[in-house]
């Protein structure tokens, strides 16, 4: 499993490595030069953008190594007249000049560049780009050339993943030492391109650090789902799904089918529609009832197709008071945001609670704008977990899973999941896994990874496909979960 770090933690790793005498800037520049050298022929000119700080120093060392290897290199230092460098970055600047290099404050828009190296601003940027840097980023975008970003695409905030203004759109991002957490979530995902990491020979001492697991592969906890020979349906839990109001029965059916697909022992639906179906012909294993006639269940899911009428409010209030594990999604979250008494009751629950908001639902729960949630996704998910004493999945690009103690980042899936029914499918996958004896946080990490993994696999089988339906995800989840449960290769 890989990890991502806050900027505070990365600074600490960097300080300790420098205190140990490691030449980090020299190693970073060499790593970036080697990275490009494996991808470009020596007949291509490379444009190097060197900013005013240590990120610019990394870029200057990169320029020197490429130049000495025979590449045509053009260095642009926008703040050159201000003598921007000090410390290691100044030594990198002097090393570039000593090697015979030159620098300019601008570049030729018609230049035939094979690639661009973005070394303008690194992980320390905490504000929007302004002035000449905005114009520079816009002109780089117009070049339409491959871009390698060092550490983080300039304009992306490394700690949050927010893009508050202009930002480099990279084809590759080469993180130094370890990746920052913002590279995996939010608007950053449209700027990072392929993410690679150069550790620079540093093994971080994890004591005092707070690394966040990145779910790019099957979580190790998947193997806790392996079954005993001596078992029966009661061994694998039961899920109740309450929702399916008029015109929205399909949402509850999707959630129920997903719970069955991942092996839940028994799944019952409490449908609020006035004339609900009595059977699901595509999944007859589901037991369909009215909301007041459900058999007992280990996990209650409230929200898929719930609506916000008086019956929906009553069902939600009853389930919050019930002594069973509870997952709230969709309109259950919207009702929660509107009803202070429900929020108070939820905070007082003793049984485990799990919330799965998308950014706008999270904003309603936090009484802020959606843009605020997206600008600070880590802070938002943590605040929700603390406020409601719950495990929280903040959905979206780079979904986050948080408890009051920890957080994980999902790195599977993509924009092909942006269509109706995906939240219902995810809720069902999560509840079906949770019911089988996993802790809520474990179930959430597996379900979110699995949901995205199914999307990735389906897209790989059919390149060019724009969207993947929730029904297709549910069908694929059987195979992908099975693969995750296979023993590792010896």
N, C-alpha and C positions, 0 to 999 in steps of 0.2 A: 504494500500500500504506500502511495506517495503522500506527501504532506505539503501544506501551504502555511505561510507565516504572516503575521502582522508586520508592519514596517518597524515597529518597536523591537520585535524579536530579531528581524533581519539586521537592524543596526547593532544589536548586541552581538550577534554572530560575527558580524564584520569587525567590530572592535576587538573581540577576543582573538580573531585570526590575525589581525594586524599586530596586536600585542605579542603574538607568538612569532612575529617576524616574517609572516607570509607576504609575498609581493602580489597582492590581490589584483591591482590594476594591470600589472604586466600579464598575469595569467588570464584575466578577463579579455584583454585585447587579443592575446594569442588564441583564446578559444573562439572568439568571434571571427578572426581571420581564417582559422582552420574551417569553421562552419561554412563561410562563404567560398573558401577554396575548394571545398568538395562539391560545390554547386555551380561554379562559374569558370569559364575558360579564361586564360590569362590575356586574351585579346579584348576583353571587355573592360571599359572604364567604370570605376566604382566611385560614387559620390558619397562622401562622409560628412554628416552633419554633426559638429562638435559643439555642444552647449557649454554654458559657463561654469559648470561644476565637475564633480567626479565622473558623472556619466559622460561628459565631454572628454575627460581624460581617458576613459576606456576607449572611446571612439578614436582618439589620437593614437593610442597604442595599436589599435586595430589597423589604422591607416599605415603606420610604420611597418608592421609585419607584412601587410599586403604589398606595399611599395617595394620592400626588400625582396619579396618573392617574385617580382617582375610584373605586377599589375599596374595599370594606369590608375592613379588615385587622385581625386580632386577633393580637397578639404574646404569646407565652408564653416566659418566660425562667426556667427552673427554678432557676437559681443566682442569681437577682436579688439576694437579701439579702446575698450574699457579695461584691458588687461585682466581678464576674468579669472585667471588660474592661480592657485596656491597649492602648497603641499605636493602630494603625489601627482595631481593634475598638472601642476606647473612643470614637474619633471617630465611628464608625458609630452607636454608642449615643446619643451626644449629638446627632447629626444627626437621628436618629429622634425624639427628644424635641423638638428645635427645630421639626420639621415638624408638631408637634401630636400625635405618637403617644404611646401609653401601653403599658404591659406588665403582665402578671400572672404569677404563679407556676404557674397551672393554667388549664384550659379547661373549658368546658361540654360534657360528653359528649353532650348532646342538641342541641348547636348545629348549625345547618344550613350546614355548610361546603361550598363548592364544590371546594376542594382544600386540601392541606396541604403546606407547604414544610418539609422536614427539614434544618435547619441546626444540629443538635445537636453532632455530632462529624465531623471530616473525616478526611483521610488520616493524621493523626498518631496516631489511636487504635491501640493495640497490646495491648489487654486486653479482657476481656468487660465489657459494661455492668453496672453494679451499682445497687442501691438504687432511688431515685426514677426513674432513667432506664429501668430495666427496666419498672417500672409504667407509665411514660409511653408506651413503645413498645407495650406490650400494649394500652393504651387507644386508641392511634392505629390499631392493627390492627382493633379493634372498631368504629371509626368507619365503616370500609368506604368511604373517600373516596379519590379519586386523590391520590397522593403524588409530589411532586417532591423528590428528594434532591440536595443540593448536594455535588458532588465524589464522595461515596460514601454509600450508605445507612448511617446510624448503626448501629454494631454489627458491620458488615462490616470486616474488617481489609484495608486497601487494598493491602498489600504481598503478601499471600498468597491472598486470596480466602476465607479461613476465616471461619466464623461461630461463635465460641466460646460464644455465649449468645443473648440476645434481640437482635433486629435489625429495623430498619425494612424493610418490604416495599414497595419503591417501584414506581410505574408508569413513572416516568421518572427517570433519573439524568443530571444535567448535570455532566460533568467540566470543571473549570476548568484552563486552560492545555493540558493533555493528560491522557488517561486513565491511571490507575494500573493496573499489571499485574494486580492482584487482581480487577479488575472482569470479567475474561474467563475465570475458571476456578473450579472447585470449587463450594462451597456458595453463593458470591456470586451465581451465575447465577440462583438462585431469588429473589434480592432486588433485583437491579439494574433489572429491567424494560427498557424501551427506553433504550439508551445514546446520549447525545448529548455533544458537546464544544463548549465555548466557548473559543477560543484566546486571547481577550482582547487580540488584536493582537500576540501574542508569537510570534516565530520562534525556537525554541530553537537555540542554538549547540551542535551535536552533539559537538563536541570534548570528550572527557572523559566523555561520557554513554554509556549502554549501552541504547539503545532496543531493544525486542523487537518484531519484526514480527508483526502480527496478520493471520492468514489469513482475511479475510472475503470476498475475491474470489480469482479464479484466480491462483496464483503466476505471476510472469513467466517462471519457468523452464519452464513448460509448453511454451513454443514451441520448446524444445530437442528436443522429441519429433517435430517435423515431419520428414517422410520425404523421402528422395531418390528420384528416378525409378529410378536404377540401383541397385537393392537386391534382396534376397531374404530368405527367412525367417531365414537365418543372420545377417543384418544387425541383427536385433532381439532377439537374446539367447535364452537358454534357461534355464528354471527347473525345478528338481526340488523336489517337495513330498513330504516324508516324514511319514507319520502314518496316519490311517484305520485304527486298531486295531478290534478287535471291537466292534460297536455304534456306531462313530464314523466310518465310512467317509464319511458325508455331509460331515463337516467338511473332509476333504481334497478332496472333489469341489468344494465351494464355493470353496476357495482356488484350485484349478486353474481353475475357470470364470472367476474374477475376473482371474487372470493373462492368460487368453486375451482377455477382454473389453477390456483396455487395450492390446492389441497385441503381447504377447510372441510371439516367433517360434516357440518350441516349448516345450511344457509337459508334463512327465512326472510321474507320481505313483508313489511307492513305498509301497504299502499293506501295513500290518502285519496286517490281519485274516486269519484262517485260511482263509476262503473268499471272497476278494475278487472283485468283478466284473471282467470282462475288458474291458468297454467302458462308457463313460458315454453312455447313449442321448440325453441332452439336450445333451451336448458331446462328440461322437465325436472331435473333434480331440485330445482328451487321450489320452496314452499311459499305460496302466495296467500296472504291474509289481509284483513283489515288491520289498522294500527293497534286496535285494542285486543286482538286475538292472537298475538304472536306467542309462540312458546318461549321459554326462558333461553337466554343466550349469554355467552361469555363476553362478547363484544357487541356494543350497540353503535351503529353508524347512523347519524342523523344528518340529513342534508341533501342527498341526491334527488333532485326534483321535488324538494319539500314544499316550496312556495312560502308565502309569508302571511297566510290568512290565520284566522283564530284557531283553527284545528292544528295548524303547523306550530303555532306558539305553544299550545297546550301540550302537544307531543314533545316538543323540545324541553319544556319545563319539567315534565314527568321524567324524562330520561336524565336530565341533570340531577334530579333527586334520587334516581335509582342507584343502588350500590354495585354497579357493574362498570367495567372499562368502557370508555366512551370516546368515539371519534366524531368530530364535528366538521362539516364541510359545507360549502355553498351557502344556501339560504339559512342554514342553522347559524352560520357566522354573521350573516346580515341581520338576523333577528337578535343575536347576541349584542351586536353593536348598538342596536336601537333600544335595548331593554336593560337599564342599570340593575334591576333586580335579578335578572338572569346572570349577568356578569358577576354579581356578588355571590350568588349561589354556586356558580362554577368555581370560583376561587376557593370556596369552602369544601369542595368535594374531597373525599378521602380516597376514592378509587382513581386509578390512572386516567388521564385525559390527554387526548391528542387533537390538535387543530391543524387544518391543512389549507390556509388561506392563499389566494393569489394576491399580488401586490395591492390591488384596490380593496379587497376585503381586509387585508392587513391594515391599510390606511384607515378604514372605517373603525376597526377595533382600537386603533391608536389615536383616533380623532386628529388625523393630520392628512395632508395631501399625498396622493399616490407618488408624486415626484419625490417627496421627502423619503418615503420608504425605499424607492429605487436608488436614491443618492446615498443611503446608509443602510444597506440591506443587512449587514451583520448586526448593527445596533438594533434595527427594527425587530429581527427575529429573536434576539436575546431579550429585548424588552417584553415581547409577547410571552415568551416562555416564563419570565419572572412574574409578569402581571397575572397570568392565569394559572400559574403552577402547573404547566403543561409541557408536553413535548410538542414542538411546532415545526411544521414543514412550510417554509416560505417558498412557494412555487415560482416558476419563471426560469429565465435563462440562468443556469447554474443554481438550481434549487438548493436551499440551505435547510439543514435539519438541526434543531437546537433543543437542548434541555437547559435547565438553569445552570448546569455545570460545564457543558461542552457544546461544540458545534461541529458539524461535518458539511462538506461541500460536495454536491453531485456533479460529475463531469461526463455523464452519458446523456444521450438524447440531443434534441435540437429543434429548430423551428418547424420541422415537419409535424410536431406535436401540437401546433397551434390551431386546433379545431375543436368543435363541440364534443363533449363526452369524455375528454381525457381526464378531467378531474374526477369524474365518477368512476372511471376504470382504476385510477390510482387509489382512490378511497377503498375500493373493493380489494385490490391487491394487498393493500396495507392491512386491512382488517382480517383478511384471510390468513395472512402470515402471523399477525399478532395473536390470533386465536389459537395457534398451534404451540403456544408456550414461550414465544420470544418476549423479551422486554419491549416496551413501546419504542424506545429509541432504536433498538436493533431491527425491529420490524420496519420502522420507517426508513432506515438507511437501505435495507434490502429492497423494499418496494420502490423507492424513488430510483435507485440504480437500475432495477429490473425494468421499470417502465421505460427509461431512456435507452437501455440496452436493446430492448425489443425494437424500438424505433431505428436505432443504428443498424441493426441486423437486417431489417426489412429494406432500408435504403440501400445497403450494400448489395443486396440481391437484385435491386431494381434501380440502378443509377438514374438520376434525373427525375425521380418521383418527387413531387412537391409536398405531398401530405400523406400521413399515415393515420388511418381511422382508429378510434378507440376499440372497435371490434377486432381489428387486425392485431392490435397490441395484445388484447386478451388471448387471442388464439396463439400468438407467438410466445406468450409468457410461459406456457407449458414447456416448450422446448428449451428456452433460455434458462429457466430455473433448473431444469434437469441437468443442463450442462454445468451450471454453477455448483451442483451437488456432486459432480464426478470427482473422484480423488485426484489430487494434483499429480502431474507426471513425475515419475521418479527420475 
